[in-house]
């Protein structure tokens, strides 16, 4: 099942609707710059509800795997994506009631009668990606291979010393 193209976010949350499915990674065009390939798809779920203060909100869940480029060794990096976020719907032109500096407060988005679900999911994925994706320490294969090759090869100075010793012994 693919994402509905557009929802009325207020009505979706007010009536506590939900939708779920899969999105091909290839349709998430803004992600292409950070990916090695666009194969596969992401699972998503979107659910409308009210919080304990009766404010409308959307719960977004996205999961799947992406292939990023390790910024240490420039090799492919398999990245497991698991996102769960709650978005407070704020009517157009209003500010959220919450203190914006509170890290525990849900993120707020402007309510829309034409909210593009694919773009919402893509936004959440982009916000969750690391700035500089890297393999775990010591797991970069190309860097490890280069260090092993350096250790195995004799240094230029040891070769020069051997030549000098051979020249001193006539």
DODO-850051 format. One record per atom (N, C-alpha, C): x, y, z. Coordinates in Angstrom, 3 decimals, padded with zeros to 6 digits. Each point is the difference from the previous one (the first is absolute). Layout:
<pts>
      east     north        up
         X         Y         Z
...
</pts>
This chain:
<pts>
      east     north        up
   000.842  -001.177   000.000
  -000.842   001.177   000.000
   000.882   001.234   000.000
  -000.281   000.957  -000.855
   000.786   001.222  -000.008
  -000.725   001.064   000.814
   000.718   001.040   000.338
  -000.555   001.055   000.848
  -001.093   000.746  -000.747
  -001.059   000.411   000.711
  -000.978   000.867  -000.656
   000.727   001.277  -000.393
  -000.323   000.537  -001.133
   000.718   001.156  -000.510
  -000.110   001.203   000.933
  -001.217   000.298   000.449
  -000.227   001.203   000.786
  -001.077  -000.294   001.043
   000.186   000.538   001.213
  -001.031  -000.126   001.033
  -000.311   001.380   000.566
  -001.164   000.131   000.577
  -000.346   001.175   000.794
   000.482  -000.334   001.407
   001.106   000.585   000.425
   000.644  -000.411   001.248
  -000.904   000.189   001.216
  -000.774   001.077   000.046
  -000.879   000.223   001.143
  -001.108  -001.049   000.061
  -000.635  -000.280  -001.120
  -001.067  -001.000  -000.035
   000.557  -001.395   000.281
   001.187  -000.289  -000.541
   000.663  -001.288   000.216
   000.233  -000.230   001.493
   000.501   001.028   000.694
   000.269  -000.113   001.439
  -001.295   000.014   000.806
  -000.936   000.881  -000.372
  -001.267   000.134   000.733
  -000.780  -001.317   000.003
  -000.019  -000.689  -001.136
  -000.749  -001.253  -000.105
   000.863  -001.225   000.295
   001.223   000.246   000.476
   000.935  -001.058   000.405
   000.186  -001.064  -001.086
   000.196   000.476  -001.204
   000.238  -000.901  -001.129
   001.425  -000.517   000.060
   000.249  -001.040  -000.770
   001.360  -000.513  -000.128
   000.193  -000.614  -001.371
   001.228  -000.001  -000.421
   000.375  -000.608  -001.267
   001.402  -000.577   000.165
   000.294  -001.011  -000.794
   001.321  -000.636   000.054
   000.298  -000.591  -001.364
   001.264  -000.260  -000.244
   000.394  -000.597  -001.267
   001.492   000.084  -000.214
   000.375  -000.049  -001.269
   001.413   000.087  -000.382
   000.168   001.055  -001.069
   001.132   000.680   000.065
   000.375   000.987  -001.009
   001.309  -000.429  -000.637
   000.066  -000.082  -001.330
   001.284  -000.277  -000.635
   000.981   001.145   000.278
   001.224  -000.331   000.324
   001.011   001.026   000.282
   000.223   000.877  -001.226
  -000.186  -000.556  -001.182
   000.222   000.754  -001.234
  -000.907   001.223  -000.126
  -001.187   000.003   000.633
  -000.898   001.152  -000.110
   000.377   001.121   000.966
   000.887  -000.260   000.927
   000.429   001.009   000.970
   001.198   000.758  -000.576
  -000.267   000.879  -000.937
   001.031   000.672  -000.809
   001.009   000.802   000.827
  -000.443   000.633   001.091
   000.931   000.812   000.784
   001.017  -000.849   000.748
  -000.249  -001.294   000.125
   000.947  -000.905   000.661
   001.129  -000.448  -000.926
  -000.208   000.097  -001.289
   000.947  -000.560  -000.964
   001.425   000.502   000.180
   000.186   001.248   000.425
   001.346   000.559   000.161
   000.801  -000.675   001.110
  -000.658  -000.595   000.974
   000.715  -000.599   001.127
   000.051  -001.528  -000.076
  -000.596  -000.565  -001.035
  -000.058  -001.459  -000.132
   000.981  -000.507  -001.046
   000.475  -001.231   000.209
   000.842  -000.659  -001.009
  -000.888  -000.576  -001.093
  -001.153  -000.577   000.395
  -000.957  -000.487  -000.981
  -001.414   000.222   000.518
  -000.965  -000.120  -000.899
  -001.394   000.268   000.360
  -000.838  -001.279  -000.053
   000.622  -001.125   000.209
  -000.716  -001.273   000.011
  -000.768  -000.159   001.310
  -001.064  -000.763  -000.040
  -000.746  -000.340   001.199
  -001.132   000.961   000.286
  -000.585  -000.179   001.169
  -001.127   000.834   000.402
   000.017   000.189   001.514
  -000.783   000.958   000.449
  -000.136   000.294   001.426
  -001.428  -000.295   000.432
  -000.150  -000.612   001.162
  -001.319  -000.220   000.594
  -000.384   001.257   000.775
  -001.276   000.338  -000.031
  -000.439   001.168   000.755
  -001.364  -000.271   000.617
  -000.313   000.744   001.026
  -001.328   000.026   000.599
  -000.256   001.430   000.452
  -001.197   000.467  -000.230
  -000.405   001.351   000.387
  -001.334  -000.126   000.732
  -000.061   000.585   001.207
  -001.206  -000.113   000.814
  -000.328   001.354   000.608
  -001.258   000.390  -000.100
  -000.461   001.246   000.604
  -000.556  -000.253   001.390
   000.131   000.984   000.875
  -000.524  -000.152   001.363
  -000.054   001.372   000.678
  -000.377  -000.035   001.281
   000.019   001.189   000.861
   000.911  -000.305   001.182
   000.675   001.014   000.484
   000.848  -000.209   001.175
  -000.829   000.204   001.264
   000.652  -000.045   001.158
  -000.716   000.127   001.275
  -000.591   001.398   000.214
   000.430   000.958  -000.806
  -000.553   001.360   000.072
  -000.981   000.259  -001.143
  -000.433  -001.075  -000.663
  -000.991   000.029  -001.075
   000.494   000.708  -001.270
   001.315   000.067  -000.188
   000.570   000.599  -001.210
   000.164  -001.082  -001.056
  -000.220   000.350  -001.257
   000.110  -000.952  -001.099
   001.463  -000.262  -000.322
   000.294  -001.274  -000.295
   001.379  -000.370  -000.315
   000.026  -001.177  -000.959
   001.160  -000.172  -000.632
   000.253  -001.127  -000.890
   001.160  -000.806   000.567
  -000.137  -001.317  -000.009
   001.095  -000.897   000.388
   000.553  -000.601  -001.286
   001.292   000.162  -000.218
   000.648  -000.492  -001.214
   001.007  -001.066   000.392
  -000.079  -001.155  -000.659
   000.963  -001.081   000.203
   000.540  -000.386  -001.372
   001.325  -000.054  -000.117
   000.637  -000.372  -001.257
   001.120  -000.982   000.316
   000.113  -001.046  -000.795
   001.060  -000.979   000.204
   000.485  -000.559  -001.318
   001.213  -000.493   000.017
   000.580  -000.600  -001.199
   001.496   000.161   000.002
   000.592  -000.260  -001.130
   001.444   000.105  -000.128
   000.395   000.925  -001.134
   001.015   000.796   000.249
   000.553   000.898  -001.022
   001.468  -000.328  -000.187
   000.504   000.286  -001.183
   001.432  -000.182  -000.265
   000.617   001.383  -000.168
   000.725   000.402   001.043
   000.672   001.294   000.020
   001.466  -000.192  -000.351
   000.743   001.093  -000.084
   001.437  -000.068  -000.241
   000.728   000.357   001.284
   000.867  -000.900   000.450
   000.802   000.257   001.192
   000.931   001.173  -000.299
   000.009   000.985   000.885
   000.829   001.178  -000.214
   001.444  -000.201   000.440
   000.291  -001.161   000.559
   001.367  -000.317   000.395
   000.720  -000.734  -001.132
  -000.643  -001.044  -000.544
   000.667  -000.828  -001.017
  -000.627   000.131  -001.383
  -001.135   000.705  -000.108
  -000.727   000.223  -001.252
  -000.592  -001.275  -000.605
  -000.102  -001.032   000.801
  -000.613  -001.258  -000.428
  -001.474   000.003   000.409
  -000.804  -000.912  -000.580
  -001.417  -000.074   000.383
  -000.179  -000.335   001.478
  -001.035   000.591   000.585
  -000.333  -000.199   001.402
  -001.478  -000.347   000.079
  -000.319  -001.187   000.493
  -001.392  -000.390   000.196
  -000.500   000.669   001.270
  -001.052   000.805  -000.146
  -000.520   000.786   001.107
  -001.424  -000.450   000.307
  -000.213  -000.485   001.211
  -001.333  -000.425   000.433
  -000.780   001.224   000.465
  -001.120   000.225  -000.631
  -000.820   001.171   000.287
  -001.212  -000.423   000.825
  -000.154   000.576   001.171
  -001.162  -000.230   000.868
  -000.389   001.345   000.600
  -001.090   000.563  -000.478
  -000.444   001.324   000.445
  -001.374  -000.130   000.650
  -000.145   000.623   001.133
  -001.311   000.166   000.641
  -000.064   001.440   000.471
  -000.930   000.759  -000.570
  -000.107   001.396   000.422
  -001.467   000.407   000.119
  -000.211   000.981   000.849
  -001.328   000.570   000.194
   000.072   001.458  -000.431
  -000.947   000.392  -000.844
  -000.038   001.357  -000.520
  -001.288   000.676   000.431
   000.129   001.093   000.696
  -001.139   000.782   000.448
  -000.484   000.845  -001.171
  -001.299  -000.045  -000.285
  -000.558   000.795  -001.099
  -000.392   001.376   000.523
   000.579   001.027  -000.590
  -000.255   001.378   000.411
  -000.760   000.686  -001.127
  -001.155   000.598   000.301
  -000.752   000.702  -001.046
   000.853   001.084  -000.660
  -000.286   000.221  -001.266
   000.762   000.968  -000.796
   000.036   001.366   000.681
   001.215   000.551   000.100
   000.190   001.328   000.566
   000.129   000.043   001.512
  -000.204  -001.122   000.677
   000.116  -000.024   001.466
   001.343  -000.581   000.408
   000.400   000.320   001.219
   001.229  -000.546   000.581
  -000.375  -001.149   000.932
   000.871  -001.000   000.134
  -000.298  -001.063   000.966
  -000.051   000.562   001.416
  -000.853  -000.590   000.815
  -000.147   000.460   001.393
   001.235  -000.331   000.826
   000.690  -001.028  -000.377
   001.154  -000.503   000.751
   001.174   000.968  -000.080
   000.870  -000.109   000.970
   001.276   000.698  -000.056
   000.847  -000.702  -001.053
   000.436   000.725  -000.997
   000.739  -000.603  -001.110
   001.348  -000.570   000.427
   000.496   000.390   001.166
   001.289  -000.487   000.474
  -000.104  -001.321   000.748
  -001.205  -000.478   000.259
  -000.198  -001.238   000.746
   000.325  -001.199  -000.897
   001.067  -000.752   000.304
   000.372  -001.127  -000.856
  -000.996  -001.157   000.059
  -000.835  -000.044   001.039
  -000.992  -001.070   000.138
  -001.292   000.295  -000.758
  -000.203   001.241  -000.395
  -001.225   000.380  -000.706
   000.025  -000.591  -001.413
  -001.162  -000.384  -000.517
  -000.028  -000.525  -001.368
   000.322   001.109  -001.002
   000.536  -000.389  -001.128
   000.232   000.960  -001.071
  -001.357   000.466  -000.506
  -000.044   001.211  -000.502
  -001.253   000.556  -000.500
   000.113   000.262  -001.494
  -001.092  -000.272  -000.710
  -000.080   000.341  -001.420
  -001.303   000.746  -000.227
  -000.018   000.792  -001.041
  -001.208   000.735  -000.333
  -001.032  -000.957  -000.581
  -001.209   000.057   000.511
  -001.085  -000.834  -000.513
  -000.305   000.411  -001.435
  -000.391  -000.970  -000.797
  -000.256   000.266  -001.407
  -001.177  -000.840  -000.479
  -000.798   000.585  -000.880
  -001.081  -000.770  -000.601
   000.529  -000.864  -001.131
   001.235   000.244  -000.405
   000.625  -000.774  -001.071
   001.418  -000.390   000.391
   000.121  -000.842   001.016
   001.307  -000.467   000.463
   000.434  -001.195  -000.842
   001.127   000.137  -000.674
   000.539  -001.083  -000.825
   000.700  -001.005   000.911
  -000.540  -001.204   000.080
   000.522  -001.023   000.912
   001.413  -000.425  -000.390
   000.257  -000.142  -001.290
   001.335  -000.396  -000.446
   001.037   001.033   000.420
  -000.318   001.282  -000.150
   000.928   001.055   000.409
   000.202   000.007   001.511
  -001.061  -000.252   000.747
   000.108  -000.063   001.459
   000.945  -001.119   000.417
  -000.142  -001.154  -000.605
   000.871  -001.138   000.309
   001.433   000.312  -000.406
   000.170   000.595  -001.170
   001.343   000.361  -000.464
   000.649   001.018   000.945
  -000.763   000.974   000.472
   000.517   000.985   000.964
   000.487  -000.694   001.264
  -000.805  -000.919   000.535
   000.383  -000.703   001.225
   001.271  -000.824  -000.209
   000.135  -000.639  -001.158
   001.212  -000.781  -000.292
   001.207   000.920  -000.081
  -000.114   001.097  -000.723
   001.128   000.937  -000.125
   000.435   000.553   001.350
  -000.958   000.310   000.858
   000.336   000.538   001.321
   000.661  -001.033   000.906
  -000.225  -001.271  -000.265
   000.545  -001.044   000.873
   001.396  -000.475  -000.417
   000.440   000.337  -001.203
   001.284  -000.502  -000.483
   001.171   000.672   000.716
   001.081  -000.756   000.232
   001.190   000.615   000.617
   000.651   000.989  -000.960
   000.618   001.037   000.558
   000.686   000.985  -000.839
   001.184  -000.614  -000.730
   000.705  -000.883   000.685
   001.191  -000.627  -000.569
  -000.056  -001.503   000.286
  -000.687  -000.760  -000.866
  -000.127  -001.439   000.263
   001.351  -000.698  -000.097
   000.271  -000.873   000.973
   001.270  -000.725   000.014
  -000.217  -001.401   000.537
   000.841  -000.913  -000.467
   000.016  -001.341   000.585
   000.462   000.110   001.454
  -000.234  -001.045   000.751
   000.498  -000.046   001.374
   001.524   000.069  -000.019
   000.583   000.488   001.076
   001.456   000.142   000.093
   000.686  -001.328  -000.332
   000.929   000.033  -000.920
   000.757  -001.190  -000.382
  -000.693  -000.878  -001.023
  -001.200   000.376  -000.443
  -000.748  -000.846  -000.940
   000.154   000.425  -001.451
   000.673   001.091  -000.266
   000.175   000.450  -001.383
   000.992  -000.925  -000.693
  -000.462  -000.712  -001.019
   000.816  -001.021  -000.648
   001.128   000.587  -000.834
  -000.246   001.036  -000.773
   001.056   000.525  -000.863
   001.127   000.619   000.833
  -000.344   000.675   001.098
   001.024   000.606   000.849
   000.821  -001.093   000.692
  -000.664  -001.055   000.460
   000.686  -001.096   000.671
   000.948  -000.700  -000.970
  -000.458  -000.231  -001.230
   000.867  -000.643  -000.995
   001.221   000.854  -000.293
  -000.168   001.324  -000.072
   001.120   000.896  -000.262
   001.014  -000.019   001.121
  -000.457  -000.072   001.248
   000.910  -000.040   001.138
   000.757  -001.324   000.028
  -000.661  -001.107  -000.329
   000.674  -001.296  -000.035
   001.071  -000.022  -001.079
  -000.291   000.599  -001.141
   000.978   000.040  -001.084
   001.219   000.826   000.402
  -000.224   001.108   000.703
   001.118   000.828   000.451
   000.871  -000.760   000.986
  -000.605  -000.771   000.903
   000.763  -000.753   000.986
   000.790  -001.132  -000.647
  -000.538  -000.603  -001.029
   000.645  -001.134  -000.647
   001.164   000.455  -000.893
  -000.103   001.160  -000.625
   001.043   000.479  -000.906
   001.149   000.606   000.802
   001.248  -000.290  -000.397
   001.134   000.615   000.692
   000.040   001.501  -000.302
   000.420   000.776   000.976
   000.037   001.440  -000.208
   001.195   000.371  -000.872
  -000.090   001.143  -000.608
   001.078   000.484  -000.865
   001.286   000.202   000.800
  -000.100   000.406   001.262
   001.181   000.228   000.829
   000.702  -001.307   000.353
  -000.772  -001.063   000.230
   000.645  -001.288   000.298
   000.699  -000.535  -001.244
  -000.577   000.239  -001.167
   000.653  -000.419  -001.241
   001.285   000.799  -000.229
  -000.021   001.293   000.279
   001.178   000.853  -000.142
   001.098  -000.429   000.967
  -000.378  -000.350   001.230
   000.973  -000.462   000.991
   000.639  -001.298  -000.464
  -000.780  -000.889  -000.596
   000.541  -001.268  -000.492
   000.988   000.255  -001.133
  -000.296   000.921  -000.876
   000.919   000.333  -001.098
   001.290   000.609   000.538
  -000.118   000.850   001.003
   001.175   000.635   000.584
   000.887  -001.043   000.658
  -000.615  -000.949   000.733
   000.781  -001.068   000.626
   000.695  -000.848  -001.065
  -000.692  -000.284  -001.082
   000.604  -000.810  -001.061
   001.150   000.768  -000.657
  -000.097   001.315  -000.098
   001.069   000.815  -000.590
   001.196   000.121   000.935
  -000.203  -000.110   001.334
   001.080   000.098   000.974
   000.797  -001.294   000.073
  -000.542  -001.107  -000.402
   000.656  -001.310   000.064
   000.477  -000.402  -001.382
   001.268   000.331  -000.385
   000.493  -000.354  -001.342
   000.405  -001.430  -000.129
</pts>
